[in-house]
Structures are given as structure tokens and as C-alpha cells.
Amino acid sequence: MLMEARQTILPKRLDAPGPDPDEWRTWLTSAASAPDHGQILPWRFICVPQDQRSRLGDAFAQALLERDPAATDEQVSQARDKALRAPVLLLLVVDGARGDPGVDLHERILSAGCAVQNLLLMATAQGYGSALTSGKALKSTALRALFGLTPDEHALCFLSLGTVRQRRPARPRPSPEDYLQTLGEAGVMAGFPPAPEPTE
């Protein structure tokens, strides 16, 4: 199945070519079918094209130095290099203030997660690899300033997309019994609900 075929491919294992404009538009269009209470569109993607990667790399380096002023030159260089991987790089941002203030931030983040999954599945369906990456740099002053984020906006993760250079064996997936519980008279129990009694 398509959903089971999706796996994380680290950005350093994603090479050109990336999606062409028509493929990319199709992926982004699929993101818009995510649940969106009140149609407030609380999330957006910011593309970081190749000619802007060095600026992002500088922000990653500054973010590291914000956290650790004693970081070595090698560590700073490694932080910069993270911006140069994968042919397509997107930042996912959620706005906690856009639209109806009654829509909770958690609901907005859930909508964003559904949008991302739609996009990742479309990339998988067309043979591309993808990864989500996060980290402390997302909350740094340098990164927030680079992308012009307001106090109500949250940088959730980066999406890296491209052609798979190297794919590792798929990791074992948890089974439904690992994450499904059922409410019963005695409380919440692990597993599926019991089968209904047959009726005469």
C-alpha cells in the first residue's frame, strides 16, 4: 500500500532531480485537502530555493552559537551544511492567531500535520523520497528573523524532498494493538473492542 511504502529518507540521501513544477503543484494541492476547522488555513509552507540556502546555513550556524557559544568551527560548519541538502526544502509554519481565535493551537497543528502527510504520500506515489527534520534551531532568533515570523507563528519542521540516492530497509511498523485502546465498563483497555454478540 502507498501509505506503508512511505519512509523517511535522510536529507543527505536525497539528490537532484527534485519534482518538476507540475508535480510540485500537485503535491501542494493535495496538502489543501487536510481538515481545516473554519477554513482558516492556519499553516503555510515557505520554500527555500538553492540560491537562499547559504542564508539558511548562516541562520543554522547562528542558532548553534546562540545555544553554545563554545561550539567549534567544525560544529558550526556542520550546522551550515544542513541547509545545503536535498533539492527541495520547505519550512512548515503554523499561525496561532490566524482566523477564528477559538480554534485551538493544537487543532491548527493537527491540520498542518495532515497537510504534510498528504504531501509526503504524493511524493512517495511519484517515486520521490522525503524527510521531516526539526531541532532547536527552529526556535532560534536567527531563524525566526530570517523567515520573518511573528510572535504567534511557529516553525514546526523542514520538509526535504528529492530523488532517493540510498534507501535503508524499512523499519518495523507498530501494529494496531500497540496503539489502539477501547473504552469499556472497567475503563480504558488495550486493543480492539470485543466483537458484538450475535443476534438471534
N, CA and C atoms as a LAMMPS dump frame, in Angstrom:
ITEM: TIMESTEP
0
ITEM: NUMBER OF ATOMS
600
ITEM: BOX BOUNDS ff ff ff
-5.0000000000000000e+02 5.0000000000000000e+02
-5.0000000000000000e+02 5.0000000000000000e+02
-5.0000000000000000e+02 5.0000000000000000e+02
ITEM: ATOMS id mol type element x y z
1 1 1 N 0.833 -1.194 0
2 1 2 C 0 0 0
3 1 3 C 0.873 1.251 0
4 2 1 N 0.324 2.349 -0.561
5 2 2 C 1.073 3.589 -0.662
6 2 3 C 1.523 4.084 0.703
7 3 1 N 0.614 4.095 1.671
8 3 2 C 0.953 4.636 2.979
9 3 3 C 2.037 3.822 3.663
10 4 1 N 2.026 2.518 3.456
11 4 2 C 3.043 1.679 4.055
12 4 3 C 4.383 1.816 3.351
13 5 1 N 4.365 2.266 2.107
14 5 2 C 5.613 2.449 1.356
15 5 3 C 6.357 3.705 1.773
16 6 1 N 5.662 4.66 2.37
17 6 2 C 6.341 5.894 2.761
18 6 3 C 7.338 5.623 3.874
19 7 1 N 8.531 6.143 3.72
20 7 2 C 9.531 6.058 4.776
21 7 3 C 10.393 7.305 4.745
22 8 1 N 11.022 7.591 5.855
23 8 2 C 11.892 8.752 5.936
24 8 3 C 13.229 8.442 5.27
25 9 1 N 13.617 9.302 4.33
26 9 2 C 14.927 9.234 3.693
27 9 3 C 15.689 10.482 4.14
28 10 1 N 16.77 10.294 4.855
29 10 2 C 17.51 11.439 5.389
30 10 3 C 17.884 12.413 4.278
31 11 1 N 17.851 13.723 4.569
32 11 2 C 18.158 14.709 3.53
33 11 3 C 19.489 14.484 2.824
34 12 1 N 20.487 13.968 3.534
35 12 2 C 21.787 13.74 2.896
36 12 3 C 21.732 12.61 1.872
37 13 1 N 20.635 11.868 1.835
38 13 2 C 20.463 10.795 0.855
39 13 3 C 19.459 11.173 -0.235
40 14 1 N 19.127 12.453 -0.31
41 14 2 C 18.205 12.942 -1.336
42 14 3 C 18.972 13.822 -2.318
43 15 1 N 18.917 13.469 -3.585
44 15 2 C 19.649 14.191 -4.618
45 15 3 C 18.694 14.76 -5.658
46 16 1 N 19.255 15.567 -6.557
47 16 2 C 18.513 16.01 -7.73
48 16 3 C 18.354 14.813 -8.675
49 17 1 N 17.312 14.811 -9.506
50 17 2 C 16.351 15.897 -9.656
51 17 3 C 15.239 15.846 -8.616
52 18 1 N 14.736 17.022 -8.306
53 18 2 C 13.54 17.109 -7.496
54 18 3 C 12.32 17.102 -8.394
55 19 1 N 11.154 17.326 -7.825
56 19 2 C 9.923 17.341 -8.632
57 19 3 C 9.928 18.496 -9.624
58 20 1 N 9.283 18.274 -10.772
59 20 2 C 9.132 19.378 -11.715
60 20 3 C 7.969 20.253 -11.242
61 21 1 N 7.771 21.43 -11.832
62 21 2 C 6.738 22.348 -11.337
63 21 3 C 5.347 21.751 -11.277
64 22 1 N 4.97 20.931 -12.265
65 22 2 C 3.63 20.336 -12.252
66 22 3 C 3.485 19.331 -11.108
67 23 1 N 4.522 18.516 -10.889
68 23 2 C 4.478 17.562 -9.779
69 23 3 C 4.381 18.291 -8.45
70 24 1 N 5.198 19.315 -8.305
71 24 2 C 5.236 20.067 -7.053
72 24 3 C 3.882 20.712 -6.772
73 25 1 N 3.261 21.293 -7.803
74 25 2 C 1.942 21.909 -7.619
75 25 3 C 0.902 20.864 -7.208
76 26 1 N 0.974 19.677 -7.8
77 26 2 C 0.053 18.603 -7.431
78 26 3 C 0.216 18.229 -5.975
79 27 1 N 1.451 18.129 -5.514
80 27 2 C 1.704 17.781 -4.113
81 27 3 C 1.116 18.838 -3.184
82 28 1 N 1.376 20.094 -3.505
83 28 2 C 0.889 21.175 -2.648
84 28 3 C -0.636 21.264 -2.674
85 29 1 N -1.225 20.972 -3.827
86 29 2 C -2.681 20.966 -3.909
87 29 3 C -3.259 19.888 -3.007
88 30 1 N -2.597 18.744 -2.938
89 30 2 C -3.081 17.67 -2.066
90 30 3 C -3.025 18.08 -0.601
91 31 1 N -2.074 18.921 -0.249
92 31 2 C -1.976 19.375 1.141
93 31 3 C -3.233 20.131 1.568
94 32 1 N -3.854 20.82 0.625
95 32 2 C -5.018 21.65 0.939
96 32 3 C -6.26 20.841 1.282
97 33 1 N -6.235 19.516 1.07
98 33 2 C -7.387 18.701 1.446
99 33 3 C -7.331 18.264 2.907
100 34 1 N -6.362 18.758 3.653
101 34 2 C -6.283 18.448 5.083
102 34 3 C -7.483 19.045 5.821
103 35 1 N -7.923 18.413 6.904
104 35 2 C -9.003 19.002 7.708
105 35 3 C -8.599 20.405 8.174
106 36 1 N -9.538 21.317 8.128
107 36 2 C -9.243 22.711 8.477
108 36 3 C -10.508 23.335 9.053
109 37 1 N -10.635 23.27 10.368
110 37 2 C -11.818 23.779 11.065
111 37 3 C -11.999 25.271 10.767
112 38 1 N -13.147 25.61 10.181
113 38 2 C -13.432 27.005 9.869
114 38 3 C -12.725 27.515 8.637
115 39 1 N -11.985 26.641 7.954
116 39 2 C -11.24 27.035 6.757
117 39 3 C -10.403 28.286 7.005
118 40 1 N -9.63 28.236 8.082
119 40 2 C -8.796 29.395 8.426
120 40 3 C -7.398 29.289 7.824
121 41 1 N -7.063 28.136 7.246
122 41 2 C -5.741 27.898 6.68
123 41 3 C -4.649 28.352 7.663
124 42 1 N -4.493 27.628 8.78
125 42 2 C -3.569 28.076 9.821
126 42 3 C -2.109 27.734 9.548
127 43 1 N -1.811 27.083 8.436
128 43 2 C -0.443 26.669 8.134
129 43 3 C -0.033 27.165 6.755
130 44 1 N 1.268 27.212 6.555
131 44 2 C 1.813 27.571 5.244
132 44 3 C 3.195 26.946 5.106
133 45 1 N 3.627 26.814 3.87
134 45 2 C 4.955 26.328 3.562
135 45 3 C 5.789 27.483 3.006
136 46 1 N 7.044 27.538 3.402
137 46 2 C 7.977 28.522 2.844
138 46 3 C 9.082 27.746 2.135
139 47 1 N 9.211 27.964 0.831
140 47 2 C 10.243 27.302 0.051
141 47 3 C 11.584 28.016 0.254
142 48 1 N 12.637 27.231 0.395
143 48 2 C 13.994 27.781 0.487
144 48 3 C 14.746 27.342 -0.774
145 49 1 N 14.769 28.171 -1.813
146 49 2 C 15.442 27.775 -3.057
147 49 3 C 16.954 27.695 -2.88
148 50 1 N 17.596 27.1 -3.864
149 50 2 C 19.038 26.867 -3.756
150 50 3 C 19.821 28.157 -3.542
151 51 1 N 19.404 29.24 -4.175
152 51 2 C 20.185 30.474 -4.05
153 51 3 C 20.014 31.165 -2.701
154 52 1 N 19.144 30.61 -1.831
155 52 2 C 18.964 31.159 -0.487
156 52 3 C 19.464 30.198 0.606
157 53 1 N 20.01 29.058 0.191
158 53 2 C 20.432 28.072 1.179
159 53 3 C 21.582 28.582 2.059
160 54 1 N 22.456 29.398 1.493
161 54 2 C 23.576 29.9 2.304
162 54 3 C 23.072 30.79 3.436
163 55 1 N 22.008 31.543 3.175
164 55 2 C 21.427 32.374 4.241
165 55 3 C 20.84 31.5 5.337
166 56 1 N 20.173 30.425 4.938
167 56 2 C 19.647 29.5 5.935
168 56 3 C 20.793 28.848 6.696
169 57 1 N 21.861 28.493 5.989
170 57 2 C 23.019 27.921 6.656
171 57 3 C 23.606 28.861 7.696
172 58 1 N 23.663 30.149 7.368
173 58 2 C 24.139 31.135 8.344
174 58 3 C 23.225 31.177 9.559
175 59 1 N 21.908 31.068 9.322
176 59 2 C 20.963 31.07 10.445
177 59 3 C 21.155 29.838 11.322
178 60 1 N 21.396 28.682 10.693
179 60 2 C 21.669 27.474 11.47
180 60 3 C 22.932 27.645 12.313
181 61 1 N 23.953 28.255 11.728
182 61 2 C 25.201 28.474 12.453
183 61 3 C 24.98 29.431 13.627
184 62 1 N 24.246 30.509 13.38
185 62 2 C 23.962 31.467 14.454
186 62 3 C 23.125 30.819 15.549
187 63 1 N 22.18 29.973 15.149
188 63 2 C 21.337 29.291 16.135
189 63 3 C 22.187 28.4 17.033
190 64 1 N 23.159 27.709 16.441
191 64 2 C 24.049 26.869 17.246
192 64 3 C 24.837 27.718 18.226
193 65 1 N 25.354 28.833 17.756
194 65 2 C 26.143 29.696 18.635
195 65 3 C 25.286 30.355 19.705
196 66 1 N 24.019 30.586 19.419
197 66 2 C 23.103 31.083 20.46
198 66 3 C 23.024 30.087 21.615
199 67 1 N 22.937 28.799 21.251
200 67 2 C 22.809 27.747 22.265
201 67 3 C 24.146 27.399 22.916
202 68 1 N 25.193 27.465 22.102
203 68 2 C 26.503 27.012 22.579
204 68 3 C 27.594 27.926 22.032
205 69 1 N 27.886 29.014 22.733
206 69 2 C 28.919 29.942 22.25
207 69 3 C 30.294 29.296 22.101
208 70 1 N 30.485 28.153 22.75
209 70 2 C 31.778 27.47 22.671
210 70 3 C 31.839 26.443 21.536
211 71 1 N 30.844 26.419 20.666
212 71 2 C 30.837 25.453 19.559
213 71 3 C 32.09 25.616 18.707
214 72 1 N 32.644 24.507 18.262
215 72 2 C 33.864 24.535 17.45
216 72 3 C 33.559 24.967 16.023
217 73 1 N 34.612 25.336 15.307
218 73 2 C 34.441 25.716 13.906
219 73 3 C 33.845 24.562 13.101
220 74 1 N 34.255 23.342 13.429
221 74 2 C 33.728 22.181 12.714
222 74 3 C 32.233 22.004 12.968
223 75 1 N 31.805 22.205 14.218
224 75 2 C 30.386 22.093 14.548
225 75 3 C 29.576 23.173 13.843
226 76 1 N 30.12 24.377 13.774
227 76 2 C 29.435 25.468 13.077
228 76 3 C 29.329 25.157 11.588
229 77 1 N 30.396 24.618 11.015
230 77 2 C 30.378 24.249 9.604
231 77 3 C 29.352 23.157 9.329
232 78 1 N 29.265 22.183 10.216
233 78 2 C 28.276 21.118 10.06
234 78 3 C 26.859 21.666 10.131
235 79 1 N 26.638 22.644 11.01
236 79 2 C 25.32 23.271 11.106
237 79 3 C 24.964 23.963 9.791
238 80 1 N 25.926 24.656 9.199
239 80 2 C 25.678 25.329 7.917
240 80 3 C 25.345 24.328 6.822
241 81 1 N 26.061 23.211 6.816
242 81 2 C 25.889 22.228 5.751
243 81 3 C 24.479 21.64 5.716
244 82 1 N 23.784 21.654 6.837
245 82 2 C 22.441 21.078 6.882
246 82 3 C 21.479 21.801 5.941
247 83 1 N 21.79 23.041 5.62
248 83 2 C 20.913 23.815 4.737
249 83 3 C 21.103 23.458 3.269
250 84 1 N 22.15 22.727 2.938
251 84 2 C 22.51 22.503 1.544
252 84 3 C 22.006 21.176 1.001
253 85 1 N 21.349 20.376 1.824
254 85 2 C 20.94 19.041 1.416
255 85 3 C 19.55 19.06 0.783
256 86 1 N 19.317 18.102 -0.094
257 86 2 C 18.02 17.879 -0.751
258 86 3 C 17.706 18.998 -1.744
259 87 1 N 17.214 18.641 -2.924
260 87 2 C 16.925 19.662 -3.934
261 87 3 C 15.748 20.565 -3.605
262 88 1 N 14.775 20.061 -2.841
263 88 2 C 13.627 20.882 -2.44
264 88 3 C 13.571 20.923 -0.923
265 89 1 N 13.469 22.122 -0.388
266 89 2 C 13.412 22.306 1.063
267 89 3 C 12.288 23.273 1.393
268 90 1 N 11.384 22.843 2.259
269 90 2 C 10.245 23.66 2.675
270 90 3 C 10.239 23.783 4.194
271 91 1 N 9.856 24.941 4.69
272 91 2 C 9.631 25.139 6.118
273 91 3 C 8.129 25.173 6.357
274 92 1 N 7.658 24.4 7.335
275 92 2 C 6.244 24.391 7.706
276 92 3 C 6.036 25.343 8.883
277 93 1 N 5.115 26.284 8.7
278 93 2 C 4.818 27.287 9.724
279 93 3 C 3.343 27.225 10.074
280 94 1 N 3.041 27.253 11.365
281 94 2 C 1.659 27.302 11.841
282 94 3 C 1.425 28.638 12.537
283 95 1 N 0.321 29.279 12.179
284 95 2 C -0.047 30.572 12.756
285 95 3 C -1.088 30.343 13.836
286 96 1 N -0.746 30.702 15.057
287 96 2 C -1.66 30.51 16.174
288 96 3 C -2.714 31.582 16.298
289 97 1 N -2.658 32.622 15.455
290 97 2 C -3.6 33.733 15.581
291 97 3 C -4.467 33.937 14.351
292 98 1 N -4.163 33.278 13.253
293 98 2 C -4.906 33.494 12.016
294 98 3 C -6.352 33.018 12.162
295 99 1 N -7.283 33.819 11.661
296 99 2 C -8.689 33.408 11.632
297 99 3 C -9.332 33.372 12.992
298 100 1 N -10.224 32.42 13.185
299 100 2 C -11.025 32.3 14.398
300 100 3 C -10.139 32.015 15.598
301 101 1 N -10.103 32.911 16.589
302 101 2 C -9.254 32.676 17.764
303 101 3 C -9.72 31.497 18.606
304 102 1 N -10.951 31.018 18.367
305 102 2 C -11.461 29.884 19.118
306 102 3 C -10.895 28.55 18.667
307 103 1 N -10.199 28.532 17.521
308 103 2 C -9.575 27.298 17.044
309 103 3 C -8.251 27.13 17.773
310 104 1 N -8.17 26.102 18.59
311 104 2 C -7.026 25.879 19.458
312 104 3 C -5.749 25.632 18.654
313 105 1 N -4.612 25.983 19.232
314 105 2 C -3.33 25.784 18.561
315 105 3 C -3.099 24.311 18.231
316 106 1 N -3.487 23.43 19.144
317 106 2 C -3.284 22.009 18.886
318 106 3 C -4.072 21.553 17.65
319 107 1 N -5.254 22.098 17.47
320 107 2 C -6.054 21.75 16.3
321 107 3 C -5.401 22.277 15.03
322 108 1 N -4.804 23.447 15.117
323 108 2 C -4.103 24.024 13.973
324 108 3 C -2.891 23.16 13.596
325 109 1 N -2.171 22.699 14.609
326 109 2 C -1.008 21.849 14.359
327 109 3 C -1.436 20.517 13.761
328 110 1 N -2.559 19.98 14.249
329 110 2 C -3.074 18.732 13.679
330 110 3 C -3.411 18.908 12.203
331 111 1 N -4.019 20.015 11.849
332 111 2 C -4.326 20.299 10.447
333 111 3 C -3.044 20.351 9.628
334 112 1 N -2.026 20.997 10.175
335 112 2 C -0.747 21.084 9.472
336 112 3 C -0.134 19.699 9.281
337 113 1 N -0.254 18.852 10.301
338 113 2 C 0.279 17.501 10.187
339 113 3 C -0.408 16.709 9.091
340 114 1 N -1.712 16.873 8.971
341 114 2 C -2.448 16.192 7.898
342 114 3 C -2.011 16.714 6.53
343 115 1 N -1.795 18.013 6.435
344 115 2 C -1.339 18.592 5.168
345 115 3 C 0.021 18.027 4.773
346 116 1 N 0.911 17.916 5.743
347 116 2 C 2.243 17.377 5.476
348 116 3 C 2.15 15.925 5.031
349 117 1 N 1.33 15.125 5.725
350 117 2 C 1.215 13.717 5.349
351 117 3 C 0.672 13.573 3.931
352 118 1 N -0.296 14.398 3.566
353 118 2 C -0.806 14.353 2.197
354 118 3 C 0.318 14.609 1.19
355 119 1 N 1.123 15.609 1.479
356 119 2 C 2.215 15.963 0.581
357 119 3 C 3.244 14.827 0.502
358 120 1 N 3.585 14.255 1.649
359 120 2 C 4.573 13.173 1.669
360 120 3 C 4.077 11.955 0.893
361 121 1 N 2.805 11.645 1.026
362 121 2 C 2.254 10.494 0.307
363 121 3 C 2.247 10.726 -1.196
364 122 1 N 1.972 11.943 -1.614
365 122 2 C 2.013 12.246 -3.036
366 122 3 C 3.435 12.11 -3.567
367 123 1 N 4.417 12.574 -2.799
368 123 2 C 5.811 12.431 -3.213
369 123 3 C 6.181 10.958 -3.328
370 124 1 N 5.749 10.165 -2.355
371 124 2 C 6.019 8.725 -2.378
372 124 3 C 5.381 8.079 -3.603
373 125 1 N 4.146 8.455 -3.903
374 125 2 C 3.425 7.871 -5.032
375 125 3 C 4.136 8.13 -6.354
376 126 1 N 4.87 9.237 -6.432
377 126 2 C 5.561 9.575 -7.676
378 126 3 C 7.039 9.192 -7.637
379 127 1 N 7.42 8.381 -6.637
380 127 2 C 8.753 7.808 -6.62
381 127 3 C 9.829 8.639 -5.969
382 128 1 N 9.472 9.704 -5.282
383 128 2 C 10.465 10.558 -4.631
384 128 3 C 10.62 10.184 -3.156
385 129 1 N 11.731 10.618 -2.587
386 129 2 C 11.962 10.432 -1.17
387 129 3 C 11.701 11.709 -0.412
388 130 1 N 11.491 11.578 0.9
389 130 2 C 11.157 12.746 1.711
390 130 3 C 11.59 12.532 3.15
391 131 1 N 11.698 13.63 3.87
392 131 2 C 12.037 13.571 5.287
393 131 3 C 11.508 14.813 5.981
394 132 1 N 11.166 14.645 7.24
395 132 2 C 10.864 15.779 8.119
396 132 3 C 12.022 15.915 9.094
397 133 1 N 12.5 17.14 9.278
398 133 2 C 13.556 17.393 10.248
399 133 3 C 13.162 18.582 11.112
400 134 1 N 13.585 18.53 12.354
401 134 2 C 13.28 19.625 13.277
402 134 3 C 14.552 19.943 14.066
403 135 1 N 14.392 20.405 15.276
404 135 2 C 15.564 20.737 16.084
405 135 3 C 15.413 22.085 16.755
406 136 1 N 16.359 22.361 17.632
407 136 2 C 16.306 23.589 18.428
408 136 3 C 16.45 24.851 17.586
409 137 1 N 17.06 24.737 16.421
410 137 2 C 17.246 25.918 15.568
411 137 3 C 15.924 26.547 15.162
412 138 1 N 14.852 25.754 15.123
413 138 2 C 13.555 26.28 14.693
414 138 3 C 13.038 27.38 15.617
415 139 1 N 13.483 27.362 16.867
416 139 2 C 13.032 28.374 17.827
417 139 3 C 14.046 29.495 18.008
418 140 1 N 15.099 29.459 17.24
419 140 2 C 16.166 30.442 17.422
420 140 3 C 15.766 31.811 16.887
421 141 1 N 16.381 32.831 17.458
422 141 2 C 16.156 34.199 16.99
423 141 3 C 16.589 34.36 15.544
424 142 1 N 17.717 33.744 15.198
425 142 2 C 18.255 33.894 13.842
426 142 3 C 17.306 33.323 12.799
427 143 1 N 16.787 32.137 13.04
428 143 2 C 15.898 31.522 12.054
429 143 3 C 14.567 32.258 11.972
430 144 1 N 14.023 32.632 13.112
431 144 2 C 12.744 33.345 13.097
432 144 3 C 12.878 34.677 12.374
433 145 1 N 14.011 35.336 12.552
434 145 2 C 14.227 36.611 11.866
435 145 3 C 14.377 36.4 10.364
436 146 1 N 15.083 35.358 9.951
437 146 2 C 15.282 35.091 8.533
438 146 3 C 13.951 34.913 7.815
439 147 1 N 13.014 34.195 8.439
440 147 2 C 11.729 33.92 7.795
441 147 3 C 10.655 34.937 8.166
442 148 1 N 11.003 35.943 8.943
443 148 2 C 10.05 36.997 9.272
444 148 3 C 8.845 36.514 10.053
445 149 1 N 9.051 35.584 10.978
446 149 2 C 7.933 35.022 11.733
447 149 3 C 7.458 35.987 12.811
448 150 1 N 6.143 36.057 12.974
449 150 2 C 5.549 36.881 14.026
450 150 3 C 5.561 36.095 15.339
451 151 1 N 5.299 36.763 16.461
452 151 2 C 5.286 36.042 17.747
453 151 3 C 4.272 34.902 17.804
454 152 1 N 3.205 34.976 17
455 152 2 C 2.174 33.932 17.017
456 152 3 C 2.466 32.788 16.054
457 153 1 N 3.533 32.896 15.277
458 153 2 C 3.85 31.868 14.297
459 153 3 C 4.89 30.906 14.84
460 154 1 N 4.706 29.635 14.498
461 154 2 C 5.569 28.566 14.998
462 154 3 C 6.164 27.801 13.821
463 155 1 N 7.495 27.744 13.757
464 155 2 C 8.177 26.924 12.754
465 155 3 C 8.203 25.495 13.279
466 156 1 N 7.48 24.594 12.601
467 156 2 C 7.343 23.229 13.116
468 156 3 C 8.429 22.288 12.627
469 157 1 N 8.737 22.328 11.336
470 157 2 C 9.719 21.396 10.798
471 157 3 C 10.082 21.805 9.379
472 158 1 N 11.158 21.206 8.891
473 158 2 C 11.529 21.313 7.489
474 158 3 C 11.112 20.039 6.773
475 159 1 N 10.718 20.184 5.503
476 159 2 C 10.44 19.046 4.633
477 159 3 C 11.505 19.033 3.549
478 160 1 N 12.202 17.927 3.438
479 160 2 C 13.189 17.741 2.381
480 160 3 C 12.635 16.743 1.367
481 161 1 N 12.788 17.055 0.089
482 161 2 C 12.217 16.232 -0.981
483 161 3 C 13.22 16.096 -2.112
484 162 1 N 13.297 14.893 -2.695
485 162 2 C 14.205 14.698 -3.816
486 162 3 C 14.243 13.252 -4.254
487 163 1 N 15.188 12.959 -5.116
488 163 2 C 15.384 11.613 -5.623
489 163 3 C 16.235 10.819 -4.639
490 164 1 N 15.812 9.606 -4.364
491 164 2 C 16.499 8.787 -3.357
492 164 3 C 17.815 8.273 -3.923
493 165 1 N 18.911 8.602 -3.234
494 165 2 C 20.219 8.084 -3.601
495 165 3 C 20.502 6.752 -2.922
496 166 1 N 20.063 6.648 -1.696
497 166 2 C 20.289 5.428 -0.923
498 166 3 C 19.104 5.216 0.003
499 167 1 N 18.546 4.032 -0.035
500 167 2 C 17.384 3.728 0.793
501 167 3 C 17.729 2.6 1.759
502 168 1 N 17.445 2.799 3.014
503 168 2 C 17.672 1.766 4.016
504 168 3 C 16.463 0.835 4.074
505 169 1 N 16.651 -0.379 4.611
506 169 2 C 15.499 -1.264 4.782
507 169 3 C 14.425 -0.588 5.625
508 170 1 N 13.178 -0.824 5.266
509 170 2 C 12.072 -0.21 6.006
510 170 3 C 12.087 -0.688 7.46
511 171 1 N 11.834 0.226 8.362
512 171 2 C 11.807 -0.137 9.772
513 171 3 C 10.494 -0.843 10.09
514 172 1 N 10.505 -1.682 11.116
515 172 2 C 9.248 -2.339 11.508
516 172 3 C 8.225 -1.292 11.958
517 173 1 N 6.994 -1.489 11.548
518 173 2 C 5.914 -0.58 11.949
519 173 3 C 5.2 -1.155 13.161
520 174 1 N 4.726 -0.316 14.057
521 174 2 C 3.911 -0.833 15.157
522 174 3 C 2.598 -1.388 14.625
523 175 1 N 2.052 -2.357 15.312
524 175 2 C 0.767 -2.931 14.914
525 175 3 C -0.359 -2.158 15.597
526 176 1 N -1.59 -2.248 15.084
527 176 2 C -2.703 -1.528 15.722
528 176 3 C -2.85 -1.843 17.202
529 177 1 N -2.522 -3.073 17.597
530 177 2 C -2.64 -3.433 19.012
531 177 3 C -1.696 -2.624 19.893
532 178 1 N -0.644 -2.046 19.285
533 178 2 C 0.313 -1.247 20.055
534 178 3 C -0.221 0.141 20.398
535 179 1 N -1.196 0.616 19.618
536 179 2 C -1.628 1.993 19.837
537 179 3 C -3.144 2.18 19.864
538 180 1 N -3.908 1.084 19.842
539 180 2 C -5.354 1.202 19.952
540 180 3 C -5.814 0.762 21.328
541 181 1 N -6.664 1.57 21.933
542 181 2 C -7.308 1.229 23.197
543 181 3 C -8.811 1.382 23.033
544 182 1 N -9.554 0.721 23.912
545 182 2 C -11.006 0.754 23.842
546 182 3 C -11.575 1.103 25.212
547 183 1 N -12.528 1.998 25.219
548 183 2 C -13.214 2.355 26.459
549 183 3 C -14.264 1.299 26.775
550 184 1 N -14.196 0.756 27.971
551 184 2 C -15.174 -0.233 28.411
552 184 3 C -15.692 0.094 29.796
553 185 1 N -16.533 -0.769 30.336
554 185 2 C -17.128 -0.528 31.653
555 185 3 C -16.059 -0.428 32.732
556 186 1 N -14.954 -1.149 32.568
557 186 2 C -13.882 -1.143 33.573
558 186 3 C -12.841 -0.069 33.313
559 187 1 N -13.066 0.777 32.324
560 187 2 C -12.096 1.819 31.98
561 187 3 C -11.529 1.589 30.596
562 188 1 N -10.401 2.177 30.357
563 188 2 C -9.751 2.059 29.049
564 188 3 C -8.858 0.828 29.052
565 189 1 N -9.081 -0.018 28.072
566 189 2 C -8.336 -1.265 27.967
567 189 3 C -7.569 -1.287 26.646
568 190 1 N -6.502 -2.059 26.6
569 190 2 C -5.718 -2.196 25.383
570 190 3 C -6.456 -3.015 24.338
571 191 1 N -6.263 -2.675 23.087
572 191 2 C -6.746 -3.483 21.994
573 191 3 C -8.091 -3.089 21.43
574 192 1 N -8.576 -3.934 20.542
575 192 2 C -9.821 -3.688 19.824
576 192 3 C -11.033 -3.961 20.736
577 193 1 N -12.175 -3.358 20.422
578 193 2 C -13.379 -3.681 21.191
579 193 3 C -13.801 -5.116 20.916
580 194 1 N -14.473 -5.748 21.866
581 194 2 C -14.926 -7.116 21.629
582 194 3 C -15.946 -7.156 20.496
583 195 1 N -15.987 -8.257 19.816
584 195 2 C -16.97 -8.43 18.744
585 195 3 C -18.37 -8.415 19.327
586 196 1 N -19.318 -7.811 18.641
587 196 2 C -20.692 -7.772 19.174
588 196 3 C -21.283 -9.17 19.255
589 197 1 N -22.123 -9.361 20.243
590 197 2 C -22.806 -10.641 20.394
591 197 3 C -23.726 -10.865 19.211
592 198 1 N -23.759 -12.08 18.682
593 198 2 C -24.667 -12.35 17.561
594 198 3 C -26.118 -12.196 17.993
595 199 1 N -26.909 -11.681 17.111
596 199 2 C -28.337 -11.526 17.402
597 199 3 C -29.109 -12.693 16.799
598 200 1 N -30.145 -13.082 17.493
599 200 2 C -30.964 -14.209 17.008
600 200 3 C -31.933 -13.711 15.935
